[in-house]
Amino acid sequence: METEIHISSEVGTLKAVLLHRPGVELESLTPQHLNSMLFEDIPYLAQMQDEHDLFAKTLQEHGCQVFYLETLLEEICMRSEVRSTVIEHLVGASPLFSPSLKASITNHLEEASVKQLVEYCTGGLLKSAVDDKVQEKTLSYFIRDSYPYYISPLPNLYFTRDPATIVNNGICINVMKTEYRKRESWLISLLAQHHPLFASTSIHSNYSRGSSIEGGDILILNETCAIVGSSARTDVWAIEAFARKMTDPIELGGEALKKVLVIQIPITRAYMHLDTVFTMVDRAKFCLFPDIESSLRVFSITRKNQDFLDIREEKSLKQALAQALGLPTVKIMRSGGNDNIAAAREQWNDGTNTLAIEPGTVIAYRRNIVSNENLEKNGVTVIPIRGSELVRGRGGPRCMSMPLYRERL
């Protein structure tokens, strides 16, 4: 494949992206497991898929090549060594204590087609699918807990933004906060190691030493500066580790960042990631959810020397952004305009979570009427998409996309 992997801005023309079409994993959601699986409601899958297909079509119509996670996984699982690695991981990473049960599940996975195996990676493996094949019944066969899966599904996988982030020519494999999402990062790591699409891409993994950092908290401002949110899903230790890794000129050479800006947002599920309250929409324009404006704190991290980081608190977000971009000033627009009720309503439906497909043009949910009109009034073109089912997972167009290549500004 000839597609280049490179991201050095949030708004350069988007030419390639990684998506995951919602699938059978969403049918795992039941009321008693909604909270642990990070959903507030059960979506209607068929309509969700229609909305996602229209999202992908919109990207393609604007010149963006769409790669699907599940398709890339099928391509690498054609190789026997990758297939063996996948089966070993699925069994080894699941809470299975009985040797006979492990053997039965391993055999079941080995008998699966490539397409079925990838579906088990994303949609999980039900206990009922294997029970009849278990030669030696375990106590768990007779005394059931309420959880119906031996291998857990990944209902959040359509938010491809979170498991990994492209920074310049490298891919950072992120560490997910919740146990239900950790396999997502492993699947992206598998692609990065084995798929020819990533053949020339350097891989940055295990740098955070287990502390969580998720892609919804990482914004690439330009070639020399990234922004990371300190949030409910991204730990301060992981931010420091990210900054230490990505500003290392010895290891990364000319690809190293010079600065990482840290934006501290309230630690709450409502603002799970930075990009749910703050996104970049043009070369010098940003969108911000106004309710958090007064509580924001901004820090800059630069490399003091090979061993130490220099961390300082900035006077204001606006000043820090302008300085990092080398501009006299930037414009920060409030989602919902000056209507606090509209801002609160539309933030719940990801009014701030826009995806720039070129400077000054963004994709946004059409239901966020006031926020979209405010962007248009400020010179930003909004391409509206339907998302009444997609939004039930609490994520917008930026959350649902992992950019692979943007044209350099």
Secondary structure by P-SEA (a helix, b strand, c coil): ccbbbbbccccccccccccccccccccccccccccccccccccaaaaaaaaaaaaaaaaaaabbbbbbaaaaaaaaaccaaaaaaaaaaaaaacccccaaaaaaaaaaaaaccaaaaaaaacbbbbcccccccccccccccccccccccccccccccccccccccccccbbbbccccccccaaaaaaaaaaaacccccccbbbbccccccccccccccccccccbbbbbbcccccaaaaaaaaaaaacccccccccccbbbbbbccccccccccccccccccccbbbbcccccccbbbbbbbbccccbbbbbbbccaaaaaaaaacccbbbbbbcccccaaaaaaaaaacccccccccccbbbccccaaaaaaaaaaaccccccccccccccccccccccccccccccc
